[in-house]
Amino acid sequence: MNTKNAFLFILLICFSIQAQDLTFEEYNPISTLVVPSLLIKKSKFPFIDVHGHQFRMPTQDLSLVIAAMDTLNEAIMVNLSGRTGEDLIKAVKNISDHYPNRFVVFANINFEGAGAEGWIKEKVAQLEQDVKHGARGLKVYKSLGLRNKDSEGKRLAIDDSRLDPIWEKCGELGIPVLIHAADPKPFWDDFNGDNERWLELKTHPRRKRDANNPASWEQIMDEQYNLFRKHPNTTFISAHMSWLANDLGQLGNLLDEIPNMNVGIGAIIAELGRQPRFAKAFFEKYQDRILFGKDSWKPEEFPTYFRVLESDDEYFPYHKKYHAFWPMYGLDLPDEVLKKVYYKNALRIVPGLDKSLFPN
């Protein structure tokens, strides 16, 4: 073998070794499967995103957001990051001055220090003012149950009785409470090869929790359901399908038991797409309790949601491998179910939305 051929042979061996030495993070093959597919860039019906976030709404130019919404067929965005007080007032004014029927805001409450003298009276009064100034609901962040401390420095449980006047006031005012409790259960599980979220925890290590940090996943979620049970006259939307999109049987049991509980589908579409027949049956059974929501505002990711909900496509990828390394399938939902998920349920639950933007 001459020198040139020997050099090429060595390069070939090195390339072969390198090709075999892939990490799971790097391995992301392009499927060779050829089947009919339907790329859906615009939803079949106009929709309401009940889980939107626009953190700069008090001052931002909303025209760019509207342009992107129009390409998707998004009629109304519910901005859950409405904050409170002057920030909320400025956000509502920005909306009313430019696009009064395309955005609404939910108020937020800082639960830190609950139990201090005068704390609950102040928070309830502020909530009343926020609703008076245009808030259409209350968004509760996952910090309640995970990070918030009471006035004595103890973990503040979601169902702490000292917070009851807030939920009672929401019921009295006729506004829904959209609550994000905990995070996916695997974040609390052992970090090993059996953990389905291994890649996400490897690439986002700060999301990993010890089994009881700051409480078990089961305890935190049970606190949320206990809250719903304690306040039957208040409408609740459990974000991210209560982290039970991978156990729809259990979620169905909860919906059967708790009639004032609803769920949003933000950030869990990959769970639905891997069980198309079971998920379709679930959507048909609970079609009045499910609301469309995306969570992060990334217009390029919405078509994945449309494809799962509307098409009967087979074996297509999710847009984030670390969330879902498995392929997905379309649910092919009936039109009437789609209409309820896309807008009818939100029109019923969130007060003051412009119904003229939607078909019957």
SVG drawing of the C-alpha trace seen along z (x, -y; Angstrom):
<svg xmlns="http://www.w3.org/2000/svg" viewBox="-73 -54 77 56">
<polyline fill="none" stroke="black" stroke-width="0.4" points="0.0,0.0 1.5,-3.3 1.7,-6.3 -1.4,-8.1 -3.6,-5.0 -2.4,-4.3 -3.3,-7.9 -6.8,-7.5 -7.2,-4.2 -6.3,-5.8 -8.7,-8.7 -11.5,-6.1 -10.8,-4.3 -10.8,-7.5 -14.1,-8.6 -15.7,-5.2 -14.6,-5.4 -15.9,-8.9 -19.2,-8.0 -19.7,-5.2 -18.8,-7.3 -22.0,-9.4 -23.7,-10.5 -27.4,-10.3 -27.6,-14.0 -26.0,-14.0 -28.0,-11.0 -31.0,-12.5 -31.5,-10.6 -33.8,-11.8 -36.5,-9.3 -36.5,-7.5 -40.2,-6.7 -42.3,-8.0 -46.0,-8.4 -48.6,-11.0 -48.2,-14.2 -50.0,-17.4 -47.9,-20.4 -50.4,-22.8 -49.1,-26.3 -52.5,-27.8 -55.2,-26.4 -58.4,-25.2 -60.4,-27.5 -59.4,-30.7 -58.1,-30.0 -57.6,-31.5 -54.2,-30.9 -55.0,-30.9 -51.4,-30.4 -49.5,-33.2 -46.7,-35.3 -45.8,-38.8 -43.6,-40.2 -43.1,-43.7 -46.8,-44.3 -47.0,-47.6 -44.6,-49.3 -44.0,-47.0 -45.1,-47.5 -47.8,-44.9 -48.0,-45.1 -45.3,-42.5 -47.1,-40.1 -50.4,-40.6 -48.7,-40.0 -47.4,-36.6 -50.8,-35.8 -52.6,-36.4 -50.3,-34.0 -51.3,-31.3 -55.0,-32.2 -54.7,-33.2 -57.6,-35.4 -56.9,-36.2 -53.9,-35.9 -54.4,-35.7 -51.2,-37.2 -50.8,-35.5 -47.9,-37.9 -50.1,-40.8 -48.5,-41.5 -50.5,-43.9 -51.0,-47.6 -49.5,-50.1 -47.9,-47.5 -51.3,-45.9 -52.9,-49.3 -50.3,-50.2 -50.6,-46.8 -54.4,-47.1 -54.0,-50.7 -51.6,-49.5 -54.1,-46.9 -57.1,-49.2 -55.2,-51.9 -54.2,-49.5 -55.8,-46.1 -58.6,-46.1 -60.2,-42.8 -57.0,-40.7 -55.4,-40.6 -56.4,-40.2 -54.3,-40.0 -54.5,-38.0 -53.3,-39.5 -50.6,-38.0 -50.1,-37.8 -46.8,-37.6 -47.5,-35.1 -44.3,-35.7 -44.9,-36.5 -48.4,-35.2 -49.8,-35.2 -48.3,-38.6 -50.7,-41.1 -52.8,-42.7 -51.2,-40.6 -54.4,-38.9 -56.5,-42.0 -54.0,-43.9 -53.8,-41.1 -57.6,-40.7 -58.0,-44.5 -55.3,-44.6 -56.9,-41.7 -60.2,-43.6 -58.5,-46.7 -56.7,-44.7 -60.0,-43.2 -61.6,-46.7 -58.8,-47.9 -59.3,-45.1 -57.7,-41.8 -59.8,-38.9 -58.4,-36.2 -55.6,-35.3 -52.4,-33.4 -50.7,-31.5 -47.0,-30.6 -45.3,-27.4 -43.5,-29.4 -46.5,-28.8 -45.8,-25.3 -42.2,-25.3 -40.5,-28.5 -42.8,-30.9 -42.4,-31.1 -44.9,-32.4 -44.3,-35.1 -42.4,-32.6 -40.1,-31.4 -41.9,-28.0 -42.9,-26.6 -46.3,-28.0 -48.6,-25.1 -50.9,-25.7 -54.0,-24.9 -52.9,-26.9 -56.1,-28.1 -54.7,-31.6 -55.0,-32.1 -58.7,-31.1 -60.0,-34.6 -58.1,-35.0 -59.8,-32.0 -63.2,-33.0 -62.8,-36.5 -62.0,-35.0 -65.2,-33.0 -67.2,-36.1 -65.7,-38.2 -66.4,-35.5 -62.8,-35.2 -60.9,-31.9 -57.7,-31.0 -55.0,-29.4 -52.5,-27.7 -49.2,-26.0 -48.4,-23.6 -45.0,-21.7 -43.3,-20.4 -43.1,-17.1 -42.9,-14.2 -39.6,-12.8 -37.9,-15.9 -38.3,-14.4 -37.3,-10.9 -33.9,-9.3 -31.6,-10.7 -30.7,-7.5 -31.3,-5.6 -34.9,-4.8 -35.9,-8.4 -37.8,-9.4 -36.7,-13.0 -33.0,-12.1 -32.0,-14.2 -33.8,-17.2 -32.3,-16.9 -28.8,-16.3 -29.1,-19.5 -31.0,-21.5 -29.6,-20.2 -31.2,-23.0 -34.6,-21.3 -33.6,-18.2 -35.0,-18.0 -34.5,-15.6 -37.5,-13.4 -38.8,-15.8 -37.4,-19.1 -39.2,-21.1 -41.9,-18.4 -42.8,-15.3 -44.4,-15.8 -47.5,-13.9 -47.9,-16.2 -47.7,-19.4 -50.2,-18.1 -52.5,-16.9 -52.4,-20.4 -53.6,-21.7 -56.5,-19.3 -57.5,-20.0 -57.6,-23.7 -60.0,-22.9 -62.2,-20.8 -62.3,-23.5 -63.5,-26.2 -66.2,-24.7 -67.6,-28.1 -64.3,-29.1 -63.2,-28.0 -59.7,-26.6 -57.6,-25.8 -54.7,-23.4 -51.9,-24.3 -49.9,-21.7 -52.8,-19.2 -51.8,-18.9 -48.7,-17.0 -50.9,-14.0 -51.0,-14.0 -49.0,-10.8 -51.7,-9.3 -55.0,-10.4 -56.9,-7.7 -55.9,-9.4 -56.6,-12.8 -60.0,-11.7 -60.7,-10.5 -59.8,-13.9 -62.0,-15.7 -64.9,-13.4 -64.5,-14.2 -63.8,-17.9 -66.3,-19.7 -64.7,-23.1 -61.4,-21.9 -60.3,-22.4 -57.0,-21.8 -54.8,-23.6 -52.5,-21.8 -49.5,-24.1 -46.1,-22.4 -47.5,-18.8 -48.5,-18.2 -45.7,-15.6 -47.4,-13.4 -50.7,-13.5 -49.0,-12.8 -47.6,-9.5 -51.0,-8.0 -53.3,-9.2 -56.2,-6.8 -56.4,-7.1 -55.9,-10.8 -58.6,-11.3 -61.0,-9.4 -60.1,-11.5 -60.6,-14.8 -64.0,-13.6 -65.1,-12.6 -63.8,-15.8 -64.2,-18.2 -65.8,-20.8 -62.9,-20.9 -59.8,-21.3 -58.4,-24.7 -55.7,-25.4 -52.6,-27.0 -49.0,-27.1 -47.0,-28.6 -43.8,-30.1 -44.4,-32.6 -42.5,-30.9 -44.7,-31.1 -42.7,-28.5 -43.7,-25.8 -47.5,-26.3 -47.8,-24.1 -46.8,-21.1 -49.8,-21.6 -52.1,-22.1 -50.7,-18.9 -51.3,-16.8 -54.8,-18.1 -56.0,-18.3 -54.2,-15.8 -54.1,-12.0 -50.3,-12.1 -48.1,-9.3 -44.6,-9.3 -43.5,-12.9 -41.0,-14.6 -41.5,-17.0 -39.6,-20.3 -37.5,-19.7 -35.7,-16.4 -35.0,-17.0 -38.8,-17.1 -39.6,-14.2 -37.3,-11.8 -40.2,-9.8 -42.3,-10.3 -45.9,-11.6 -49.2,-10.9 -52.2,-13.1 -55.4,-12.8 -57.6,-13.9 -60.1,-15.5 -63.7,-16.2 -64.5,-19.8 -66.8,-20.3 -64.1,-19.1 -61.6,-21.3 -63.8,-24.3 -64.3,-23.8 -60.6,-23.3 -59.6,-26.2 -62.1,-28.8 -65.5,-27.8 -64.3,-26.7 -62.3,-29.8 -65.2,-32.0 -67.3,-30.4 -64.6,-30.5 -62.8,-33.8 -65.1,-36.8 -65.3,-39.6 -63.8,-38.0 -64.9,-39.2 -67.2,-36.4 -67.5,-38.1 -64.0,-36.9 -65.2,-33.3 -67.7,-31.2 -70.6,-29.6"/>
</svg>
